[in-house]
């Protein structure tokens, strides 16, 4: 297949002059090529099956753009992450999480009045229906908080009937705000339930991150004021996780939403996908790995295991489908990690020297260099979250909390697209061809 011509306009532009030619069974087929504002051009294969009778085969979506989006851009080779054009470093250094939420949802950073209005709207939705408390008590105390999140977030659709009509933009907006506002409350309740403490109601005089720390760490018998350094670190972690283009959980949300499912159900599907150790569960797995390694002396043994093809062990927190350079979020997270450890006096956390030595050894090892395996965000986030006071089982929950805005913004973008259709991938079938039913008595 070859591409030719000069392209103009933004993707997918119908007047695009660039096209590619595919030769199949001695016939040539012209496929349009679209150009994004940045990033690789894409070949439009939507008519391929109709025109040729062929499907394309790309099981891990390594070369497939599943949608058009204006939200987030990643250049994996450069280690670049942009939200609506703004570099993640600048958002993390100068902004706050709610600003980033506004940016992702509505396309622009808010001015002062817009920010106050947005903050007010989110703050007014922080409580959950009182009856939702009963959902929590239905779970075993030792349930993984992600299991609780999947169930309780899905159950939101049973409570907020007035914001499930996806054809009504006002309802969609309310659902978006509700989700951003209630996720910290639900996450904190899952945490409190797991440690046997009473649920703490939100405090609307606090900012988003401080309120979350309050709901997680205050108890009725003691006065609690969130530490501003830790609240700033928490807010920073939320910004770093806010969105990440068409990753597995976001694609799950989009696919679930493409059928017209309500937004609460779609986000619940995203949470389920995020739970896996190859995705959001990696921060939990990375810390467990650092604990298992135990000391700097044991690192070579684990690096050897990670390189052994017959050993399923992988260095958790290393490697990324898209980043073939340093994950820019990992750089910010490493700085954040040191600040938090210093603030809480946990710089003696034995996992930290192991992490730093492992990072250095792996970055110099030929195996990791050749495969461009760099630390990703999860490598340092586990240590940071532990220093903030969270048990490992809560790590992925915090990721889900922060990613909710990305999921919902991507879902909104999808349902607002007039050309949106249900997602329905095809397959390469390799099972038995048609065969007649065999009665049980005749089977061998
Ligand atoms: N340790 C050892 N080897 C690795 C690792 C690792 N962490 N990651 C990839 N490799 C090797 C892999 O064995 C393969 O080697 P070879 O070419 O010799 O067969 C090569 O590198 C390419 O790996 P891949 O599995 O084809 O890469 P992928 O794009 O399918 O997987 C990944 C990406 C993130 C699932 C993978 O790197 C991984 O499992 N990392 C550990 C889990 C992790 O940290 N996940 C968090 C991702 S970042 C958070 C997020 O955005 O969700």
Boltz pocket constraint, residues with backbone or C-beta under 6 A from the ligand:
constraints:
  - pocket:
      binder: B
      contacts: [[A, 244], [A, 247], [A, 277], [A, 278], [A, 279], [A, 280], [A, 282], [A, 306], [A, 307], [A, 313], [A, 314], [A, 315], [A, 316], [A, 317], [A, 318], [A, 319], [A, 320], [A, 321], [A, 322], [A, 371], [A, 373], [A, 376], [A, 377], [A, 378]]
      max_distance: 6.0
